[in-house]
Amino acid sequence: QKACGKDNIACIQAFARQHVKYFSGNSKYHLTFFIKTENVVGTGRFAGAVVNMYTSKNEWFPVCPYVGTVPWTKQGFYFKTDAKTNADGRSYIRLRLLNATGKAWFDDVKLREISE
């Protein structure tokens, strides 16, 4: 637990991270997953269940994090990489509960490169 939020409320900063060494530069990807949340309440700014990716820049999906109680729901996002992707070898995908209390589950996470 860590103090977070404007009133320093105790909250859990939990995440699972997978390094992705095979991201290609100047490519398009589709990330899909199932998410379920239970009593997720934000305790600060940009709070809830989110997907955080780093290719050559730090990206967050969705723009408004998942909050509340949501049954298993399939979600997906498209994103593009640029020429600098994986130049530093630290690309990753994180599934996070950020600045929030409650529970979040992610399942069947799939990453596919899309041909253009």
C-alpha positions as CSV (number, residue, x, y, z in Angstrom):
1,Q,0.0,0.0,0.0
2,K,1.0,3.5,-0.6
3,A,-0.4,6.9,0.2
4,C,-2.0,8.5,-2.8
5,G,-4.7,10.9,-3.8
6,K,-5.2,14.4,-2.7
7,D,-6.0,13.3,0.9
8,N,-3.2,10.7,1.1
9,I,-5.8,7.9,1.3
10,A,-4.1,4.5,1.4
11,C,-4.5,2.7,-1.9
12,I,-3.0,-0.2,-3.7
13,Q,-0.7,0.5,-6.6
14,A,-0.8,-3.0,-8.2
15,F,0.3,-4.1,-11.7
16,A,1.5,-7.0,-13.8
17,R,4.1,-6.2,-16.4
18,Q,5.3,-8.0,-19.4
19,H,8.3,-6.8,-21.4
20,V,7.7,-6.9,-25.1
21,K,11.0,-7.2,-27.0
22,Y,9.4,-8.0,-30.4
23,F,7.6,-4.6,-30.9
24,S,8.5,-3.4,-34.4
25,G,9.0,0.2,-35.2
26,N,6.4,2.0,-37.5
27,S,3.8,-0.8,-37.0
28,K,0.2,-1.1,-36.0
29,Y,-1.0,-3.4,-33.2
30,H,-4.2,-4.5,-31.7
31,L,-4.3,-5.3,-27.9
32,T,-7.4,-7.2,-26.7
33,F,-8.3,-8.5,-23.2
34,F,-11.1,-9.3,-20.8
35,I,-11.5,-7.1,-17.7
36,K,-13.7,-7.4,-14.6
37,T,-13.7,-4.9,-11.8
38,E,-15.2,-4.9,-8.3
39,N,-15.8,-1.8,-6.2
40,V,-13.0,0.1,-7.9
41,V,-12.9,3.7,-6.5
42,G,-10.4,6.3,-7.5
43,T,-8.5,8.1,-4.8
44,G,-6.8,10.6,-7.0
45,R,-6.4,11.9,-10.5
46,F,-6.4,9.4,-13.3
47,A,-7.5,6.5,-11.1
48,G,-8.9,3.0,-11.8
49,A,-8.0,0.0,-13.8
50,V,-5.9,0.8,-16.9
51,V,-3.5,-0.6,-19.5
52,N,-0.2,1.2,-19.6
53,M,2.2,0.6,-22.5
54,Y,5.6,1.9,-23.2
55,T,7.0,1.5,-26.8
56,S,9.0,4.7,-27.3
57,K,6.4,6.8,-25.4
58,N,4.2,6.2,-22.3
59,E,0.6,5.4,-23.3
60,W,-2.5,4.8,-21.3
61,F,-5.8,3.0,-22.3
62,P,-8.5,3.8,-21.9
63,V,-8.4,7.6,-21.6
64,C,-10.9,7.3,-18.7
65,P,-9.9,4.3,-16.5
66,Y,-12.4,1.6,-15.5
67,V,-14.1,2.2,-12.2
68,G,-17.0,0.7,-10.2
69,T,-18.1,-2.9,-10.6
70,V,-18.1,-4.2,-14.2
71,P,-18.7,-7.9,-15.2
72,W,-16.3,-9.7,-17.5
73,T,-16.1,-7.5,-20.6
74,K,-13.9,-7.8,-23.8
75,Q,-12.0,-4.6,-24.6
76,G,-9.4,-3.7,-27.2
77,F,-7.3,-0.9,-28.4
78,Y,-5.3,-0.2,-31.6
79,F,-2.0,1.7,-31.4
80,K,0.9,2.5,-33.7
81,T,4.6,2.4,-32.9
82,D,7.2,4.8,-34.3
83,A,10.8,4.4,-35.5
84,K,12.2,4.8,-32.0
85,T,10.2,1.8,-30.6
86,N,12.3,-0.6,-28.5
87,A,15.4,1.5,-29.2
88,D,16.2,1.3,-25.4
89,G,15.0,-2.3,-25.1
90,R,12.4,-1.6,-22.4
91,S,9.0,-1.8,-24.1
92,Y,6.3,-3.3,-21.9
93,I,2.6,-3.7,-21.3
94,R,1.3,-3.2,-17.7
95,L,-2.1,-4.1,-16.5
96,R,-2.7,-1.7,-13.5
97,L,-4.9,-0.7,-10.7
98,L,-3.7,2.8,-10.3
99,N,-4.6,5.3,-7.5
100,A,-7.6,3.3,-6.6
101,T,-9.0,0.8,-4.1
102,G,-11.0,-2.3,-5.1
103,K,-10.2,-5.3,-7.3
104,A,-9.5,-5.7,-11.0
105,W,-8.9,-8.9,-13.1
106,F,-7.5,-9.1,-16.6
107,D,-7.6,-12.3,-18.7
108,D,-6.9,-13.6,-22.2
109,V,-4.6,-10.7,-23.0
110,K,-3.6,-10.9,-26.7
111,L,-1.3,-8.6,-28.8
112,R,-1.4,-8.9,-32.5
113,E,0.5,-7.0,-35.2
114,I,-1.8,-5.7,-37.9
115,S,-0.8,-5.6,-41.5
116,E,-1.6,-2.3,-43.3
